[in-house]
């Protein structure tokens, strides 16, 4: 069922009423209680990831748990999770996850991608994708500014940083949902939402050199099923995801080698698990 068909006022009440939010962020005091669940913890230990972009999740409905930073947290309506660069958290949802609806937002290249994910019977799918509007740019910049300030001095000025983050996030969500419902007055000059999402993801791959850019992470960031995303990416960019990641890595390796960076440092910067794995990749892909 589409977002428009749901017409559930409780969703707006949760997403846009920051007074109901309980925040998880590595740089703020904990507001969301931890949960002890050995089965869920075992699943999280084997299904977690890190990536180079910032990400936000807002729980709209359902009662469950979510893994972040090696711990489990309650995930009820109003739970808001801020995941910074390279911060570990769950990748997907377990097959025994309770039904829920979550907003996911990925912040890349001064833009935002994402939408609403529906979890039903242990499977998740994207039921709404946010559409970009220039009206989002200003509150998004404010959100990124507060976030960067909070990360630079964790737990310093806690109340002010939390207030700034949540206020800016409220404005971003308000604009994204407004654009979704009202539509832009004139979008004829803009690329399609699908093409825009792919090009934002491609630029993110280029900037990071492919660090943390596995297929599942990229597809979720764009808001599409993995197999559809593969076809969409090839159609828009002209190369497969793996070909493009390797291409961007080669550019970074050449640039950083010329600048005199040690190979061990380059391997870590590109997200390789060890210098040996990096050396093997170079033998196969740098020819």
Protein Blocks (a to p, Z undefined) as FASTA:
>chain_A
ZZklnopaklmmmmmmmklpccddfkbccfbdcdddfklmmmmmmmccddfbdcddddfb
dcddddeehiacdddehiacdddehiacdehjdfkbccddddddddeehiaeddddddee
hiacdfbdcdddfklmmmmmmmmmmmmmmmmmghiaklmmmmmmmmmmmmmmmmmmmmmm
nopablklpccfklmmmmmmmmmmmmnnopaiafklmmmmnopafklmmmmmmmmnopaf
klmmmmmmmmmmmmmmmnopafklmmmmnopabfklmmmmmmmmmZZ
